[in-house]
Amino acid sequence: MTARRNIIDKSLAAKKMRRMALEIIEQNPEEKYIILAGIRESGSVVARNLQKLLEDISTVTIELITVSLDKKDPMTVTLSHTPDLTNKLVIIVDDVANSGRTMLYALKPFLEHRPKKIQTLVLVGRSHNSFPVNTDYVGLSIATTFQEHIIVEVSGEEILGAYLQ
């Protein structure tokens, strides 16, 4: 088994999350309503943490939904519920961006509606894009080999950190 190498601890994860929340507000000053779509499981925890931060620093109304898909076979994508997406900002949230594949498939249910814009956010981004999906907000960008894996550790609603394996 490959050795575990910590890349983000709990404190740094909290700082990265706060910075991304501030970036969202700075880059979307006209928005009054944001839909955060967390990709199940760890992406949902990241989205819930982001929701709290955004509510603490702004007056924007935040709605949270969960995107469910099998990352190994992502053809079927479901949402926990479908709010009115018309003319709204949707931010798709995940823990790690590897190839862009999960983000690409997660976009599918949102394209059936008319959102104002769709953005993406990850706590950790890798540089192995195989699909044409750019991440708008990245907590930490890291260059890795294809054999290495990044795991974001969560416990309940807490982001404990991330490690490379």
Secondary structure per residue as TSV (DSSP state, phi and psi in degrees):
chain	resnum	aa	ss	phi	psi
A	1	M	-	360.0	139.4
A	2	T	-	-71.2	144.2
A	3	A	-	-66.3	146.7
A	4	R	-	-87.9	130.4
A	5	R	E	-124.4	113.3
A	6	N	E	-65.8	134.3
A	7	I	E	-117.1	-24.4
A	8	I	E	-141.9	130.4
A	9	D	E	-98.3	179.2
A	10	K	H	-58.9	-43.1
A	11	S	H	-64.6	-45.4
A	12	L	H	-67.6	-37.4
A	13	A	H	-59.9	-41.9
A	14	A	H	-63.8	-40.9
A	15	K	H	-65.0	-42.9
A	16	K	H	-63.5	-40.8
A	17	M	H	-64.5	-43.4
A	18	R	H	-62.7	-43.0
A	19	R	H	-61.1	-42.9
A	20	M	H	-66.0	-37.2
A	21	A	H	-61.7	-43.9
A	22	L	H	-63.0	-40.2
A	23	E	H	-62.0	-40.5
A	24	I	H	-60.1	-46.7
A	25	I	H	-65.1	-42.6
A	26	E	H	-63.9	-39.5
A	27	Q	H	-85.0	-8.5
A	28	N	-	-134.5	55.9
A	29	P	T	-64.5	-23.5
A	30	E	T	-86.0	-10.1
A	31	E	-	-75.8	134.5
A	32	K	S	-109.2	-13.4
A	33	Y	E	-144.9	126.1
A	34	I	E	-127.3	135.1
A	35	I	E	-104.0	119.1
A	36	L	E	-97.4	123.5
A	37	A	E	-113.4	97.9
A	38	G	E	-84.5	130.2
A	39	I	E	-81.4	122.5
A	40	R	T	-57.2	140.1
A	41	E	T	-95.1	-57.7
A	42	S	H	-61.7	-34.6
A	43	G	H	-62.1	-32.2
A	44	S	H	-68.6	-37.9
A	45	V	H	-65.5	-43.4
A	46	V	H	-60.1	-43.5
A	47	A	H	-63.8	-41.7
A	48	R	H	-65.6	-39.4
A	49	N	H	-64.4	-41.2
A	50	L	H	-64.2	-40.1
A	51	Q	H	-57.4	-47.5
A	52	K	H	-60.7	-43.8
A	53	L	H	-63.4	-45.4
A	54	L	H	-62.6	-39.7
A	55	E	H	-68.3	-30.0
A	56	D	H	-73.5	-30.9
A	57	I	H	-107.3	-2.5
A	58	S	-	-149.3	175.0
A	59	T	-	-104.6	10.9
A	60	V	-	-67.0	138.3
A	61	T	E	-80.9	129.9
A	62	I	E	-116.0	128.4
A	63	E	E	-114.4	135.9
A	64	L	E	-111.3	130.6
A	65	I	E	-131.3	161.2
A	66	T	E	-113.0	133.8
A	67	V	E	-102.1	126.2
A	68	S	E	-115.8	129.9
A	69	L	E	-158.8	155.2
A	70	D	E	-86.3	113.4
A	71	K	T	-64.2	-21.2
A	72	K	T	-84.0	-27.6
A	73	D	E	-141.3	78.0
A	74	P	E	-85.7	25.3
A	75	M	E	-68.8	-31.9
A	76	T	E	-101.1	118.9
A	77	V	E	-122.5	128.5
A	78	T	E	-125.9	153.7
A	79	L	E	-110.8	146.7
A	80	S	S	-59.8	-35.8
A	81	H	-	-161.9	162.0
A	82	T	-	-115.1	99.6
A	83	P	-	-74.3	174.0
A	84	D	-	-69.1	112.7
A	85	L	-	-95.9	-6.3
A	86	T	T	-58.1	123.2
A	87	N	T	59.3	29.8
A	88	K	-	-114.4	156.9
A	89	L	E	-85.1	125.7
A	90	V	E	-112.9	130.0
A	91	I	E	-118.4	115.6
A	92	I	E	-85.5	127.0
A	93	V	E	-119.8	131.3
A	94	D	E	-138.7	169.6
A	95	D	E	-79.8	-45.7
A	96	V	E	-134.6	138.1
A	97	A	E	-105.1	117.8
A	98	N	S	-99.3	-81.2
A	99	S	S	-100.4	-14.0
A	100	G	S	96.3	-6.2
A	101	R	H	-62.7	-49.5
A	102	T	H	-62.0	-43.8
A	103	M	H	-60.9	-41.3
A	104	L	H	-60.0	-48.2
A	105	Y	H	-69.3	-33.4
A	106	A	H	-65.2	-22.9
A	107	L	H	-68.9	-27.2
A	108	K	H	-47.2	-54.5
A	109	P	H	-68.0	-22.0
A	110	F	H	-79.0	-25.6
A	111	L	H	-71.7	-16.1
A	112	E	T	-78.1	-7.7
A	113	H	S	-115.6	-169.3
A	114	R	-	-124.3	67.0
A	115	P	-	-68.9	154.8
A	116	K	S	-65.5	-46.2
A	117	K	E	-159.2	157.4
A	118	I	E	-122.4	128.8
A	119	Q	E	-123.0	166.4
A	120	T	E	-128.9	150.5
A	121	L	E	-143.9	136.6
A	122	V	E	-138.0	150.6
A	123	L	E	-71.9	-41.9
A	124	V	E	-128.9	129.3
A	125	G	E	-114.8	139.1
A	126	R	E	-109.0	166.5
A	127	S	S	-105.5	44.0
A	128	H	-	-120.5	42.2
A	129	N	-	-61.9	122.1
A	130	S	-	-105.8	-14.6
A	131	F	S	-123.1	152.3
A	132	P	S	-79.9	58.7
A	133	V	-	-120.1	116.4
A	134	N	-	-95.7	143.3
A	135	T	-	-94.0	125.8
A	136	D	S	-74.7	-37.8
A	137	Y	E	-129.1	123.8
A	138	V	E	-130.8	124.9
A	139	G	E	-67.2	-50.7
A	140	L	E	-142.2	125.9
A	141	S	E	-96.9	135.2
A	142	I	E	-141.1	136.3
A	143	A	-	-88.3	129.0
A	144	T	-	-135.4	170.2
A	145	T	-	-86.4	165.7
A	146	F	T	-65.7	-26.1
A	147	Q	T	-79.4	-19.7
A	148	E	-	-83.3	148.4
A	149	H	-	-123.8	143.3
A	150	I	E	-107.4	128.8
A	151	I	E	-117.1	125.5
A	152	V	E	-96.3	123.3
A	153	E	E	-92.8	127.5
A	154	V	E	-129.2	152.8
A	155	S	E	-139.9	113.4
A	156	G	T	60.7	-118.8
A	157	E	T	-101.2	5.8
A	158	E	E	-98.1	140.4
A	159	I	E	-95.2	113.3
A	160	L	E	-86.3	-22.7
A	161	G	E	145.1	-167.2
A	162	A	E	-144.9	148.7
A	163	Y	E	-140.7	158.2
A	164	L	E	-102.3	135.3
A	165	Q	-	-134.3	360.0
